[in-house]
Amino acid sequence: QADYFLKELALGEYDMPVLGMLSVFDWSEMKERNKAWAGREWFVVRKAEVRTAEDNTLIPHVRMGVEAREQVVTKKGMEDAPVTLPNHPLKKFADAFTKNFDLIAERKSVVFHLRELAKASVMAKYLVDSKARLDPAWYKLADEIVQSTPPEQYPEIPQLWNMRGNSRIQLKNGKLVDIITGGQSSLQAIYGGVEFGLDRFELAQRHAMQSQARGPGMPLAQSSRPLFMPQRFQLGQRGEMPQGVDLNLDKFNLSTEERFAGRLPPCSADAGSLPHRTALGKAFLQSLQEKSWPGVKAADEKLLLNVFAVPQCDRVEEGDAFIPPDPNMEYVTQVRHIVGEEESMRTRRRMRFADKSFSVSNPGPEFPRSWTSGFQLELDGKVPVSAPTKFGLSKIEIDDSMRKNLLEDVLPSAASEFEKTAEDGAIYRIYKIGSVEVRTIQETDGPETICVVFSSGAASWEANSAKPDDRIEKEKLSKCKMYVEAVEHEASNGRVGCNFYLVLETHGKTTLMTELPRGGEVSWLQNPRSLEDRNSLAKLLFQADCKDGITVEDVKKFQQSLVLPAGSGAHHSKQYAKAIFKYVTARGLRGKWGGNRKRHAPTSTSSQPNGIPGRLGLAAMGHSSDFLNVMWLARSAQSKTGMAGRGNL
């Protein structure tokens, strides 16, 4: 069952038991989505020893983990690859499981019992290797347990494998590229089984232990639940490698106990004592239900609640058979560290969710991968990235009365546009009420709380003019820069929407910004206050020095003379920015503007006085056929001359 749980968890069939953990296929989709591979993974015992308490009680101690190997197909079948890279998805998952093993064992019953079985195996090997003498009552108790155990309904554990495939359907001109298969596909598979490795222990030879004298006997640690053990082991000598659970303890020397491994309190008690008469599991679960442990520090209470009072934990369903966690300080410190990393992940999720750049279609690596759709549309082999606007949302500070009004009156009757549940049961919601966007978080068994409130709208940049307009009009321009920024919505073809704007600098240290926004009205701002922030989130496309003698007044006249096209959009914004850029710099633009050729702005035109064209069209874009023909002939002549010169050399 532990092997089944491991394979299904690796496949992403369950929610991860620890916040931030990723399944094998999550790693595969992030790193090597289209690469086919196969591998195996299994539980292993990394450390095994027997410790003694102050009253000489024997306490087995184990550290377990998960190993993984990539497999390849050979003539002999599936075999381990010579090298499994550290960044392989299987290796990534195995390392994460090993790191969080103690917390997973406390939350998942099947992993906890596997560790208990490993402890029992360690104790059995110690008794055999040390040739300890036991009281016959122990053998009688063992026989009673075996006889009272019902026979296994399914005595054989089958081979287990799980597979997942990724498919890509390629279309070109409305037709499938590969008409036979309909696309490309890759397969990833995980194999496993069970190999306990206990046949090397010779546990059936009890007479060997009975005949050896060891002096005063040591009491075995008592438990408040029946022993966990299978009915029998029927394992033969087989050559295949373990692929599910490997409890091979041959590499550990268990002939002597570790008396100085740690200071452990007494673990035994008389039959009439309070610890013997108290069902620890029942008492612990009752305190867990009340969320209070008398005499326990507040920090320790919080730790226990974070471990057990979460949806990932199923051990609380064990009832009276529940075993409280190990009070050993070393073990508690390790669990506390893992829980602290979970709390850090929650904090990062809140910060990411409260950021206005949070994208519903791609929440980010902080959130479960299941929140990101497994279906992606590629264009020319690339996945379009959804880039939410950086300026379309403005944060609103609300007071307590407004917060209460939203939570009690507005949100209960509103439908959320986004609602996802994380592994720990926290629910993240986004409500859109008119131009107001409310984001809330509801923790497990807690009320819904407001995380942040935004006001959606077009970006606004305030002017901060420190000089009279007539003085600025006469200033000469020194430099022109063209920027492009992402906008909130996406076009119907899946491409990200964008907006173009220009930044003009004068010799008098004045900064001007102009653009044609989606509203259709030209914007002209002087010394915008947040221009540096806006530029930092945009991409600089072109920059050039302005032509000699051009002033701010000349640019405004050119701007007013332009006949703007009807409607608005990214195309019109780009055309406006290109026209202004070419006018103030008298230079062409290089890049993919619907072609790769270099375009040159005309020096003058007769359509308007002062050489100002009358329309934002062919002339403004520099599409002068005569001028381009002359330049093409000049380039051709220069090319022939260069070739002749190289030939002479």
C-alpha positions in Angstrom: 0.0 0.0 0.0 2.9 2.4 0.7 4.3 1.6 -2.7 0.9 2.3 -4.3 0.7 5.6 -2.5 4.2 6.6 -3.6 3.5 5.9 -7.2 0.1 7.6 -7.3 1.4 10.6 -5.4 4.3 10.9 -7.9 1.7 10.9 -10.7 -0.2 13.7 -9.1 -3.3 11.6 -8.3 -3.5 13.1 -4.8 -2.9 16.5 -3.3 0.7 16.9 -2.1 1.0 16.2 1.7 3.4 19.1 2.1 2.9 22.6 0.7 5.2 23.3 -2.3 5.9 19.7 -3.2 5.6 18.8 -6.9 4.8 15.5 -8.5 7.1 13.8 -11.0 5.0 14.9 -13.9 4.9 18.5 -12.6 8.7 18.5 -12.7 8.5 16.9 -16.1 6.1 19.5 -17.5 8.3 22.3 -16.2 11.7 20.9 -17.4 11.4 18.1 -20.0 7.8 18.2 -21.2 8.4 16.4 -24.6 11.0 13.9 -23.4 10.0 10.3 -23.0 11.5 8.4 -20.0 10.8 5.5 -17.7 12.1 5.0 -14.1 11.5 3.3 -10.8 11.4 4.6 -7.2 11.2 2.9 -3.9 11.4 3.4 -0.1 14.7 2.7 1.6 16.1 2.8 5.1 18.9 5.3 5.3 19.7 5.0 9.0 18.9 2.3 11.6 19.8 1.9 15.2 18.5 0.8 18.6 18.6 3.3 21.4 18.2 2.9 25.1 16.2 5.0 27.5 17.1 5.9 31.1 15.2 2.7 32.3 17.0 0.5 29.7 14.0 0.3 27.4 15.0 -0.5 23.8 13.7 2.0 21.3 14.3 1.4 17.5 15.2 4.4 15.5 15.1 4.7 11.7 15.5 7.4 9.0 13.8 6.6 5.7 13.8 8.1 2.3 13.0 7.5 -1.4 15.4 6.5 -4.1 14.8 6.8 -7.8 16.5 5.6 -10.9 15.9 6.2 -14.6 15.5 3.1 -16.7 16.3 2.2 -20.2 15.2 -0.6 -22.5 17.9 -3.2 -23.1 18.0 -6.8 -24.5 17.4 -8.0 -20.9 14.4 -5.7 -20.5 14.1 -2.6 -18.3 17.4 -1.8 -16.6 18.8 1.1 -14.7 20.4 3.8 -16.7 24.2 4.2 -16.0 23.6 7.7 -14.6 20.4 9.4 -13.3 20.9 13.1 -13.5 20.2 15.2 -10.4 17.7 17.3 -12.3 15.7 14.3 -13.6 12.0 14.6 -12.6 12.1 11.3 -10.7 15.2 12.4 -8.7 13.7 15.8 -7.9 10.5 14.1 -6.5 12.6 11.6 -4.5 14.7 14.2 -2.9 11.7 16.3 -2.0 9.9 13.3 -0.5 13.1 12.3 1.5 13.5 15.9 2.8 9.8 16.0 4.0 9.6 12.3 5.0 9.0 12.9 8.8 6.1 15.3 8.2 4.6 13.1 5.5 4.8 10.1 7.9 3.0 12.1 10.6 0.2 13.0 8.2 -0.2 9.9 6.0 -1.2 6.7 7.8 0.3 4.4 5.2 3.7 6.0 5.3 3.6 6.1 9.1 2.9 2.3 9.3 5.6 1.6 6.8 8.0 3.4 9.2 6.6 1.4 12.1 7.3 -1.8 10.2 10.8 -0.7 9.5 11.2 -0.1 13.3 9.9 -3.6 14.0 12.4 -5.0 11.5 15.2 -3.1 13.2 14.2 -4.5 16.5 14.0 -8.0 15.2 17.5 -7.8 13.6 18.9 -6.4 16.8 17.4 -9.3 18.9 18.9 -11.8 16.4 22.3 -10.1 16.1 22.7 -9.5 19.8 21.5 -13.0 20.7 19.2 -11.5 23.3 17.2 -13.8 25.7 13.5 -13.0 25.8 10.8 -14.1 28.2 8.6 -16.9 26.8 5.6 -14.6 27.4 6.7 -12.6 24.3 6.5 -15.7 22.1 3.1 -16.6 23.5 1.9 -13.1 22.8 3.2 -13.2 19.2 1.5 -16.5 18.6 -1.8 -15.1 19.9 -1.6 -12.1 17.6 -0.8 -14.3 14.5 -3.7 -16.7 15.3 -6.2 -13.9 15.8 -5.2 -12.1 12.6 -7.6 -12.9 9.8 -6.1 -14.3 6.6 -5.1 -11.8 3.9 -7.8 -11.3 1.3 -5.2 -10.6 -1.4 -2.0 -12.3 -0.3 -0.1 -11.4 -3.5 1.0 -7.9 -4.3 1.0 -7.3 -8.0 3.6 -5.4 -10.1 2.6 -1.7 -10.2 3.2 0.8 -13.0 1.7 4.1 -13.9 2.1 6.0 -17.1 1.2 9.5 -18.5 1.5 10.7 -22.0 1.9 14.2 -23.5 0.5 14.7 -27.0 1.0 17.6 -29.5 -1.3 18.1 -32.5 0.3 20.2 -35.2 -1.7 22.1 -37.7 -0.5 23.9 -40.8 -2.9 25.7 -43.1 -5.8 24.0 -41.4 -4.5 20.5 -41.9 -2.8 18.0 -39.6 1.0 17.8 -40.2 1.0 14.1 -39.4 -2.2 12.7 -40.9 -1.5 9.1 -39.5 -0.9 9.8 -35.8 -2.4 13.3 -35.7 0.6 14.7 -33.9 3.5 13.9 -31.7 3.4 12.2 -28.3 5.8 11.3 -25.5 5.4 8.8 -22.7 6.6 8.8 -19.1 6.3 5.7 -16.9 7.0 4.8 -13.3 7.4 1.2 -12.2 7.4 -0.4 -8.8 6.8 -3.5 -6.7 7.6 -4.6 -3.2 10.8 -6.2 -1.9 11.0 -6.2 1.9 14.4 -7.8 2.1 13.5 -9.5 5.4 14.4 -13.0 4.3 18.0 -12.3 5.3 17.0 -11.9 8.9 16.0 -15.6 9.6 13.3 -14.4 11.9 11.7 -17.9 12.2 14.7 -19.3 14.2 13.4 -18.4 17.6 15.2 -21.3 19.3 18.6 -19.6 18.6 17.6 -16.6 20.7 16.1 -18.7 23.5 19.3 -20.7 24.0 21.5 -17.7 24.5 22.0 -16.0 27.8 22.4 -12.3 28.0 22.1 -11.4 31.6 19.3 -9.1 32.8 16.6 -8.7 30.2 15.7 -5.3 28.7 12.0 -4.3 28.6 10.5 -3.5 25.2 8.8 -0.2 24.8 5.1 -0.4 25.4 2.5 0.9 22.9 -1.1 2.0 23.3 -2.1 0.1 20.1 -1.9 -3.4 18.7 1.3 -4.3 17.0 1.4 -3.6 13.2 2.8 -6.5 11.3 1.8 -8.6 8.3 0.6 -12.2 8.7 3.6 -13.8 7.1 6.5 -13.2 4.8 6.8 -15.5 1.8 9.9 -14.2 0.1 12.3 -16.3 -1.8 15.8 -15.5 -3.0 15.3 -13.5 -6.1 17.8 -11.5 -8.1 15.7 -8.6 -9.2 16.3 -5.2 -7.5 13.7 -3.8 -5.1 11.3 -1.5 -6.8 8.8 -0.7 -4.1 9.9 -1.0 -0.5 13.4 -2.0 0.5 13.9 -2.8 4.2 17.3 -4.4 3.7 19.2 -3.8 6.9 22.4 -5.8 6.1 24.4 -2.6 5.9 23.6 -1.6 9.4 25.4 -3.0 12.5 22.7 -3.7 15.0 24.5 -6.1 17.3 24.7 -3.4 20.1 22.5 -0.6 21.1 23.3 3.1 20.9 23.3 4.2 24.5 24.7 7.7 23.9 22.7 8.5 20.7 20.4 10.8 22.7 19.0 11.3 26.1 15.6 9.5 26.1 13.3 9.6 29.1 11.9 6.5 30.8 9.5 4.6 28.5 8.3 1.7 30.8 5.7 1.8 33.6 3.9 -0.5 36.0 0.6 -2.0 35.1 -1.2 0.2 37.7 0.5 3.5 36.7 -1.4 6.4 35.0 0.6 6.2 31.7 -0.3 2.5 31.5 -4.0 3.1 32.1 -4.2 6.1 29.7 -4.9 5.5 26.0 -2.5 8.1 24.7 -3.9 8.1 21.2 -7.5 8.8 22.3 -6.4 11.5 24.7 -4.3 13.2 22.0 -7.1 13.2 19.4 -9.5 14.6 22.0 -7.1 17.5 22.7 -6.6 17.9 18.9 -10.4 18.3 18.4 -10.5 20.9 21.2 -7.3 22.5 19.8 -5.8 22.7 23.2 -3.3 20.7 25.1 -3.2 21.6 28.9 0.4 22.3 30.0 1.7 22.5 26.4 3.4 25.8 25.3 1.6 27.9 22.7 4.3 27.4 20.1 4.1 23.6 20.5 0.3 23.7 20.3 0.6 25.6 17.0 3.1 23.1 15.7 0.7 20.2 16.5 -2.2 21.9 14.8 -0.1 22.7 11.7 0.9 19.0 11.5 -2.4 17.2 12.2 -5.3 19.8 11.8 -4.9 20.1 8.1 -6.7 18.4 5.2 -3.6 16.5 4.1 -3.6 14.5 7.4 -5.6 11.2 7.4 -4.0 9.7 10.6 -6.6 11.3 12.7 -9.1 8.7 11.3 -7.2 5.9 13.1 -9.2 6.5 16.3 -8.0 4.8 19.5 -5.1 3.2 17.5 -3.5 6.6 16.9 0.0 7.0 18.1 1.2 10.5 19.1 4.4 11.8 17.5 7.8 11.0 18.9 8.7 13.5 21.6 12.4 13.2 20.9 13.8 16.7 20.6 15.9 15.8 17.4 12.7 14.5 15.7 10.6 17.5 16.9 13.1 20.0 15.6 13.2 18.3 12.2 9.4 18.4 11.9 9.3 22.0 13.2 11.7 23.0 10.4 9.6 21.5 7.7 6.4 23.1 9.1 8.3 26.4 9.1 9.0 26.1 5.4 5.3 25.5 4.8 4.5 28.7 6.7 7.0 30.5 4.5 5.3 29.1 1.4 1.9 30.4 2.7 3.4 33.8 3.1 4.8 33.8 -0.4 1.4 32.7 -1.8 -0.4 35.6 0.0 2.1 38.1 -1.4 1.9 36.7 -4.9 -1.9 36.6 -4.7 -2.0 40.2 -3.5 0.2 41.4 -6.3 -1.6 43.0 -9.2 0.5 41.0 -11.7 -1.1 37.8 -10.5 -2.4 35.9 -13.5 -5.4 33.6 -13.3 -4.2 31.5 -16.3 -0.7 31.1 -14.9 -0.6 31.7 -11.1 3.1 30.9 -10.8 5.4 28.3 -9.1 4.2 29.2 -5.6 0.8 27.6 -6.3 -0.2 24.0 -7.2 0.6 23.0 -10.7 -3.0 21.8 -11.1 -4.1 25.4 -11.2 -2.3 25.8 -14.5 -4.1 24.2 -17.4 -2.5 21.2 -19.0 -3.7 22.3 -22.4 -1.5 24.9 -24.2 -1.8 26.4 -27.6 1.6 26.9 -29.3 2.3 29.4 -32.1 5.3 28.7 -34.2 6.5 26.2 -31.5 6.3 28.7 -28.7 3.7 29.1 -25.9 2.3 32.6 -25.8 2.9 34.0 -22.3 0.0 35.8 -20.7 1.3 39.2 -19.5 -1.2 41.0 -17.3 -1.1 44.7 -17.2 1.1 46.4 -14.7 -1.0 49.6 -14.6 -4.6 48.6 -15.2 -5.1 47.9 -11.4 -4.8 50.5 -8.7 -4.7 49.3 -5.0 -7.5 50.7 -2.8 -7.0 51.2 0.9 -10.2 50.3 2.8 -11.1 50.9 6.4 -12.7 48.5 8.8 -16.3 49.6 8.1 -15.8 49.1 4.3 -14.1 45.7 4.9 -17.1 44.6 7.1 -19.6 45.8 4.5 -17.9 43.9 1.8 -17.6 40.7 3.8 -21.2 40.7 5.2 -23.3 42.4 2.5 -21.5 42.4 -0.9 -19.4 39.3 -1.3 -22.0 36.7 0.0 -24.3 37.6 -2.9 -21.5 38.0 -5.5 -20.2 35.2 -7.7 -16.5 34.7 -7.8 -14.7 34.8 -11.1 -11.8 32.8 -9.7 -11.9 30.2 -7.0 -9.2 27.6 -6.3 -8.4 25.4 -3.2 -4.8 24.7 -2.2 -3.4 21.6 -0.6 -3.9 22.9 2.9 -7.6 23.7 2.3 -7.1 27.5 1.8 -9.5 28.9 -0.7 -8.4 31.8 -3.0 -11.2 33.8 -4.6 -11.4 36.8 -6.9 -14.6 38.9 -7.2 -15.1 41.6 -9.8 -17.9 44.0 -8.9 -18.0 46.7 -11.6 -14.6 48.3 -11.7 -13.6 47.0 -8.2 -11.7 43.7 -7.9 -11.7 42.0 -4.4 -9.3 39.2 -3.6 -10.0 37.0 -0.6 -8.4 34.1 1.2 -10.3 31.6 3.4 -8.1 29.4 5.6 -9.2 25.9 6.7 -12.1 26.2 9.2 -11.7 29.9 9.2 -13.7 32.9 8.0 -13.1 34.5 4.6 -10.8 37.5 4.8 -10.0 40.2 2.3 -6.5 40.1 1.0 -6.5 43.2 -1.2 -8.8 45.4 -3.2 -8.0 46.9 -6.6 -9.7 49.4 -8.8 -9.5 48.4 -12.5 -9.2 51.1 -15.2 -6.9 52.6 -17.8 -3.4 53.7 -16.7 -3.2 57.3 -15.7 0.0 59.3 -15.5 -0.2 62.7 -13.9 1.8 65.7 -15.2 4.2 67.6 -13.0 5.1 70.7 -15.0 7.6 73.0 -13.3 8.0 75.5 -16.2 5.6 77.7 -18.2 4.2 76.1 -21.4 5.6 78.8 -23.6 9.1 78.2 -22.3 8.8 74.5 -22.9 7.5 75.1 -26.4 10.8 76.7 -27.4 13.1 74.0 -26.0 15.0 71.9 -28.5 14.7 68.1 -28.4 17.8 66.0 -27.7 16.7 62.4 -27.6 13.7 60.2 -28.4 12.9 56.7 -27.0 10.2 54.3 -28.1 8.8 51.8 -25.5 6.2 49.0 -25.6 4.3 47.6 -22.7 1.9 44.8 -22.1 -1.8 45.4 -21.5 -4.4 43.4 -19.6 -6.4 41.7 -22.2 -5.3 39.4 -25.0 -6.3 39.5 -28.7 -8.5 36.8 -30.1 -5.5 35.1 -31.8 -3.9 34.4 -28.5 -1.2 37.1 -28.8 -0.6 39.4 -25.9 -2.0 43.0 -26.3 0.5 45.8 -26.1 0.7 49.6 -26.1 3.5 51.9 -27.6 4.5 55.2 -26.2 7.4 57.8 -26.8 9.6 59.6 -24.3 11.2 62.8 -25.5 14.0 64.6 -23.7 15.0 68.3 -24.2 18.2 70.1 -23.8 16.5 71.9 -20.8 16.1 68.6 -18.9 12.4 68.4 -19.6 10.9 65.0 -20.2 7.8 64.6 -22.4 5.7 61.5 -22.9 3.2 61.1 -25.8 1.0 58.1 -26.9 -2.2 57.2 -28.6 -4.1 55.2 -25.9 -7.0 52.9 -26.6 -9.4 55.7 -26.0 -8.4 57.3 -29.3 -7.3 60.7 -27.9 -3.6 61.6 -28.1 -1.9 62.0 -24.7 0.8 64.5 -24.1 2.3 64.7 -20.6 5.2 66.8 -19.2 7.5 65.3 -16.6 5.2 62.4 -15.5 5.7 61.5 -11.9 5.8 57.7 -12.3 7.6 57.5 -15.7 10.6 55.6 -14.3 8.4 52.9 -12.9 6.5 52.6 -16.1 9.7 52.4 -18.2 11.1 49.7 -15.9 8.1 47.5 -16.6 8.2 48.2 -20.4 10.7 47.3 -23.1 12.8 49.9 -24.9 12.6 49.3 -28.6 14.4 52.2 -30.2 16.3 55.3 -29.1 18.0 57.9 -31.2 19.2 61.5 -31.1 16.7 64.1 -32.5 17.5 66.0 -35.6 19.1 69.4 -35.2 16.9 72.4 -34.5 13.6 70.6 -33.9 11.6 72.0 -31.0 8.7 70.9 -28.8 6.5 73.3 -30.7 7.4 71.6 -34.1 6.4 68.2 -32.7 3.1 69.5 -31.4 2.3 71.0 -34.8 3.1 67.7 -36.5 1.0 65.9 -34.0 -2.0 68.2 -34.5 -1.7 67.8 -38.3 -2.0 64.0 -38.2 -5.3 62.6 -39.3 -5.9 59.8 -36.8 -7.7 56.7 -38.0 -11.1 55.7 -36.7 -11.1 53.3 -33.8 -8.3 52.4 -31.4 -5.9 49.5 -30.7 -2.3 48.3 -30.5 -1.9 48.8 -34.3 -2.9 52.4 -34.2 -0.7 53.0 -31.1 2.3 51.6 -32.9 1.7 53.6 -36.1 1.4 56.8 -34.1 4.6 56.2 -32.2 6.5 55.3 -35.4 5.3 58.5 -37.1 6.4 60.7 -34.3 9.7 58.8 -33.9 10.6 59.2 -37.6 9.6 62.9 -37.7 11.8 63.9 -34.7 14.8 61.7 -35.6 14.6 61.5 -39.4 15.7 57.9 -39.2 14.2 54.6 -40.2 13.3 51.7 -38.0 14.8 48.2 -38.1 12.8 45.2 -36.9 9.8 43.1 -37.6 7.2 45.7 -38.3 5.5 43.5 -40.9 8.8 43.2 -42.8 12.5 43.3 -42.3 13.5 46.0 -44.7 14.9 49.4 -43.6 12.5 52.2 -44.2 13.5 55.8 -44.5 11.5 58.9 -43.6 11.0 61.4 -46.4 12.7 64.8 -45.9 9.7 66.8 -47.0 6.3 66.6 -48.6 4.1 69.1 -50.4 0.8 68.1 -48.8 1.1 70.6 -46.0 3.2 73.7 -45.3 6.4 73.4 -43.3 6.9 69.9 -44.7 4.3 68.3 -42.5 2.3 65.5 -44.1 -1.4 65.6 -43.8 -2.2 62.0 -43.0 -0.9 59.3 -40.7 -0.3 56.9 -43.6 2.1 56.0 -46.4 4.1 59.3 -46.4 4.4 59.4 -42.6 5.7 55.8 -42.6 8.4 56.6 -45.2 7.1 54.4 -47.9 8.5 56.5 -50.8 8.9 54.2 -53.7 11.2 56.6 -55.7 13.5 57.1 -52.7 13.6 53.3 -52.0 14.4 52.5 -55.6 17.4 55.0 -55.6 18.7 53.5 -52.4 18.4 50.0 -53.8 20.4 50.9 -56.9 23.1 52.6 -54.7 23.4 49.5 -52.6 23.6 47.2 -55.6 26.4 49.4 -57.1 28.3 49.4 -53.8 27.9 45.7 -53.5 29.4 45.1 -57.0 32.3 47.4 -56.3 33.0 45.6 -53.0 33.0 42.2 -54.8 35.4 43.5 -57.5 37.7 44.9 -54.9 37.8 41.7 -53.0 38.5 39.8 -56.2 41.6 41.9 -57.0 42.9 41.3 -53.5 
